[in-house]
Amino acid sequence: MDRRFPFKVLEHIFSFVDSNEDRNSVSLVCKSWFETERRTRKRVFVGNCYAVSPLKVARRFPKMRSLTLKGKPHFADYNLVPDGWGGYAWPWIEAMAARRPLLEEIRLKRMVVTDECLEKIAASFRDFKTLVLTSCEGFSTDGIAAIASTCRKLRDLELRECIVDDLGGDWLSYFPETSTSLVSLDFSCLDSEVKLSDLERLLSRSPNLKSLKLNRSVTLDVLESLLRRAPQLVELGTGSFSDELDPEEIAKLTKALSELKQLKSLSGLWDLLPEYIPLLYSVCPRLTSLNLSYATVQMPDLIDLLSRCSKLQKLWVMDLIEDKGLKTVALCCKELRELRVFPSGADLDETDVTLTEQGLVSVSEGCKKLESVLYFCVQFTNAALVSIAKNRPNFRCFRLCVMEPFAPDYRTQQPLDEGFKAIVEKCKDLRRLSVSGLLTDKAFEYIGVHAKKLRMLSIAFAGDSDLMLHHLLSGCQSLKKLEIRDCPFGDTALLENAAKLETMRSLWMSSCFVSFGACKQLSQKMPRLNVEVIDEHPPKTRPDSSPVERIYIYRTVAGPRLDTPEFVWTIHKSPEVGVSRLSIR
Amino acid sequence: MENSNSYSPYSSSSVDSTKPSPSESSVNLSLSLTFPSTSSQRETSQDWPPIKPRLRDTLKSLRLRQRGYNTALFVKVYMEGVPIGRKLDLSTFSGYKSLLENLSHMFDTSVICGTRDRKHHVLTYQDKDGDWMMVGDIPWDMFLETVRRLKITRPERC
């Protein structure tokens, strides 16, 4: 008797399943569920572009409307991955253009995107709506012009922190006069000036525009004219905020800012001058997100600004805010969920910037909804970490960067093991953790035992031995991404826990003591892992005991990749083949 | 769960003894633990602390400015009659002389400033008020503050 649900019923039920993780589970139940799920998935996410072939993905999901891909390892953000490593978008764009012409959204992170890719997107997807490129490179403003001019239904064009070959601001003029569909536009990473009249006209005919992020070249004197044409903005990234304005211009700009009744998010603010802070008073009470990373404003002025932001949920700021400024945040910003404090480098000049662990302790005390932190600080204490953990067991993301490598607790001279133990013990929902400071293997034993929901872990300059890695790989059940630099372990733990690596997305290790022989053994043991060695200065001969500079290990069903540059070696499965650089130019 | 007191294949003693502990500064193998421990190392290190390139560059210029150093000052340079321009970092020049030398070399012609000369190309600049002026009248430092772009004109124009 056929007890299966008819396809139509299953399809209807699955249409309520949004999360891809749930959909992945659903697809493992049985063949008919797999078939139904794959025919109904609209939003496809591939966390490692080399884990699967583009063709397979295109074939599996016929109803795909949105594709999100990630390329390079996360440490590429910090210059640890040499240029030319890979992460090319082209094979994906080509495959989708041929098979999935109804694709509407493409989101890429840390990938190499060429003008050819952008032109292909513009030419192939007639309903294309959304292009979001984060930390991508390889294209010029010509490619952007192609998207602007050809995608008639374009809603979102966002270039977030990309490295673009900037040939000038003409690309903006390529939006046709008939284009009125824009909802978000982010060109904050470009350098060139765009023509003011082009921008004004574009804003005037885009009534749906909710998010606008200008680049630094847009000077303060023209901001008013732009805002007048887009009073419905919810997110605004200004350009430079430092040009001289006369009193009349100041008055006009103040008024224009106060007219932005829907504004919730503010960023840009390059070189914000203290005398212009009062201009922002009118928007502060409504702000839920404020990015002051480029606003080199001192503590008293920051207090002036932040004390008016009672609804703030997300704050990115430089350490110029100091402990005192963070105390104000703790008092005034009761809705705060995410805090990032970046290093201004003032400590390198021996100027007095008093940002210490106390700042973070205050915020953890005062802001009860705080769940995500990125904090750069010169040194820290166990006591502070214990307080922070006790105050905020609801942390989901805790990234502490003690900038002095191997820095112990500066009061007790002890390693920071006990502090991080408190964090992982108390914060049961912790998904992401970055550790720093002086840490022994004990710290990693604690992490292995307690951090059961941890998915991503970043480690630098820590640990004593292989035990450290063993604790992590045998303990952290949910671990998906592990990135390690400058830690003194290598082969043994890696080989003992090889099976674990297939349950993870990827493992990055640089400047550790992994030997070439261990890489070979690992690759031969695990057929579905790509073990890639990155060596910019390879030795003439490579005995098994020789260390490798960097390795990147990831699970894949696509086999070794064929686009490796000359400094990347894929280790082969069969001992006779050994190591090669398969590459197709 | 491993008890770190009992015998463990991972204890430090069984690890290759040629590997240095972090406190040792000399390294035996071709691998080097280069950790940026001193301030000056941290200053020049490109990968520590872990912040993204754009922020790193912004902070570098900020600190250079605070110390009184000139940061990069790229301006566009056009030669009259030539549609494609060049970009030049003025902060790399010590004064008008080196600027002219460089321009003459870049455009393969003799470029001068100041006097109107029917034979040579004359260098002009657009200042922050938008006006076109002859290069060379004001002190170099003041020029750097006000210059927005450069144009090499045909001799007769001036």
Interface residues (C-beta under 8 A of the other chain):
Chain A: F75 D77 Y78 N79 L80 S135 E161 I163 C189 S293 Y294 T296 F342 P343 S344 G345 A346 D347 L348 D349 E350 F376 C401 M403 E404 P405 F406 D441 K442 E445 G448 V449 S458 A460 F461 D464 S465 D466 L467 H470 H471 S474 G475 D486 P488 F489 T492 A493 E496 S511 F513 P539 S546 P547 E549
Chain B: M1 E2 S4 S8 P9 Y10 S11 S12 V15 D16 K19 P20 S21 P22 L29 S30 L31 S32 L33 T34 F35 P36 S37 S39 R42 E43 Q46 D47 W48 P49 P50 I51 K52 P53 R54 L55 T58 L59 K60 L62 R63 Q66 R67
